[in-house]
Every structure is written in structure tokens, then in C-alpha cells.
Amino acid sequence: MNSKKADIYAVQLSLSSSSYILKFRHAFGIAHGTRNTTDTLIVKATLNGATGYGEAALPPYLGYDVHSLCNSFDGHFNHLPAGMEGIQTVLRMIINSNISIPAPIRCATDIAIHDLCGRLTGMPVRKLLEIPDASDVKCSFTLGISSVDDMLEKIKEAEGFTLFKHKLGGENDRERILAFKAASNASFCVDANQGWHSVEEAAKEINFLATKGCLFVEQPMPVAMNDRLNELRALITLPIILDESIQKLSDLMDLAPFCDGINIKLVKCGGLASAKELMRIAKRSGKKVLIGCMSESSCGAVAASELSGWADWVDLDGPLLISNDPFSGIEYKNGKIIQHEKAGLGIEPTNPF
């Protein structure tokens, strides 16, 4: 073992957490409500002079308090071994469902550790995960529930994007879709965020969307109505992608017969390692995979984009929706995310953490 390796193995791994408030450029409306900010948990992992960063954005409907997560953070990772053994111990803890660690802490810590390992080895995170490069990461741009005029202004700001995601479940859903079709030739998909509360309502709206060229509909009905998904599917032709209904691998196994695909978000899964496994099983089961985000900064968006090589669709426009991104490094061009070749996630903090 050379001296450099010996130093790495002797140095203590340092983990720390902090909170940050992401501010939207425009009020962001979904079926759960409208908000102007999102709390996010930032984790920093340092070893031998290298630092990796991770993130878990926390929209209110998830039910987490970012300050409580920060206050409890250190207690989850006491007495870690030094060096690379400490990294391996943390990763084992994160993927062990029998250890009581909240999903956002698992997620942000997992991302930070993968970023750190990439920086230590000089490799992009996707290379560490053995995920193939994605040559054409076409990203959707999200249009939240709003007035028609506000929606049209947002479309103008999304120059170069050719795929839009409409958040539905508001009172003017059809008006916005018709106005969008009149103003744009771009493709679109829909996320109802559990906004339709009966099979009849969901079928009526989805069949309308089908006549307008919608690609797929995400989470049309509440999680409590999972047992009626096949009833809905018998009445429609558009693919159904599940999000809130599928949080973990066991959910996918239970609901695979009742959907056409799943939305994988790192916060739900608990990080990159778990998301990779969920993607692998989904693809093996013949399901489409949408890589999504929780209105994150560049940190969380880049991390998720490293999985694009196995994805059918990518919805990672979070950094474009906020005005105070605490990281730099993500690159969008003509509605696509350009994959980097830098070590780790290829991001740098613009805010001290």
C-alpha cells in the first residue's frame, strides 16, 4: 500500500448537515397547493481533503421538518471507522431498511458519499454506479397550476424545451391544455399529483388529454385508490406512471400489474444506490422509468441525471425553477441536460455549507 492510500484509510470521514431554503422564480402550484419556497437538506461528506455534497428537497406534503432532520443527523452516524471503511459503513447503513434513518437523510448522505467517492477516484458518479452514458437526455419543463397567462409566460422562458409537464388537478386544467396546444408544438405529459378522486373523473380527463396528444399521465388518483387502478386502465389508452404510490421496491412488486411505469425520485428511494436497484427491477418487469425530482437544486438534479442512461424520460428541471441555486455545474442546452465528465457530480457550492 502506498503512502497516499495509507493516508486515506487513516483519515476520519466527516459528515455534516445544514438546511437551505430554495426560492421559486414563480409561485409553484400543484394539486397539493401552491408555494413559493422549498426547504432542502444539504449533507457534506469530507475525507482526505475532498468534499462531496448531497441534497434532499422537502416539499411540505412529504411531512418532514428540515430542522428536526438536521438536529438528529449526527446521532445516526456516530463512531464511524476511519477512511474508506467509514464510507463503506455509511453506505451499508443507508441501504439497510432495518436501521431507522429517515429517507431524506439517507438520500442526501448517499448522494454526498457518491460525490465524494467520485472526487477521490476522479470518476463521474455514473461510472461508479456502472450506468451507461446517455447521449440524448431530453428533459421536461414543468408548468405548475396557474393562470393561462402565467403559463404562457413560463413557456416563453423555457426556450429550447420540446417537452413540457403540466401539473393538473386545478379548476382550469382543460383551459390551460387548450391554450398550451394553441401556443406550442411541443410534446407534453401530465402529472395529476393524486388530483382526481374518482375513476370516472380520472378517465374523463385522461381521455380528453389523449385527444390532445398527451404522452402519459402520472399519478392520476390518490394512493388510497391503488386497488382501482386496473378499473381505470380499462377505460383509457394513455400509459399510467405511478409516483406517490410507489415509494420502495415492495410497492413496485405489488403494483407492477397495475401501471405502465414508475417515477423514481432519489428522496423517495433513499439515494442513488437504492434508485439504481429500483430501476433495474422496473426495467426487468417491462416498466417505463421516469427520473423525477422534488424541485431540487443542481446538486439533487445532477445526481438524479447520472441515472439517465437507464431512463425513458427525465424530469429534472428543478434548478431552472428556482432563483437561488446554491450549486453550479448543471448544463441545459436545447431542452437537454448535458452529461458532464468531471469527478463526482461535477458541481461546486456557491453558498458556504
Secondary structure as UniProt FT lines:
FT   HELIX           3..10
FT   STRAND          14..30
FT   TURN            31..32
FT   STRAND          33..47
FT   TURN            48..49
FT   STRAND          50..58
FT   HELIX           60..62
FT   HELIX           66..76
FT   HELIX           83..95
FT   TURN            97..98
FT   HELIX           103..121
FT   HELIX           125..129
FT   STRAND          137..139
FT   STRAND          141..143
FT   HELIX           148..157
FT   TURN            159..160
FT   STRAND          163..167
FT   TURN            171..172
FT   HELIX           173..183
FT   STRAND          187..191
FT   TURN            193..194
FT   HELIX           199..211
FT   TURN            212..213
FT   STRAND          217..218
FT   HELIX           223..228
FT   HELIX           229..233
FT   TURN            234..235
FT   STRAND          240..242
FT   TURN            244..245
FT   HELIX           249..255
FT   HELIX           256..258
FT   STRAND          261..264
FT   HELIX           266..269
FT   HELIX           272..284
FT   TURN            285..286
FT   STRAND          288..291
FT   HELIX           298..305
FT   TURN            306..307
FT   HELIX           308..310
FT   STRAND          313..314
FT   HELIX           318..321
FT   STRAND          327..328
FT   STRAND          332..333
FT   TURN            334..335
FT   STRAND          336..337
FT   STRAND          348..349
//
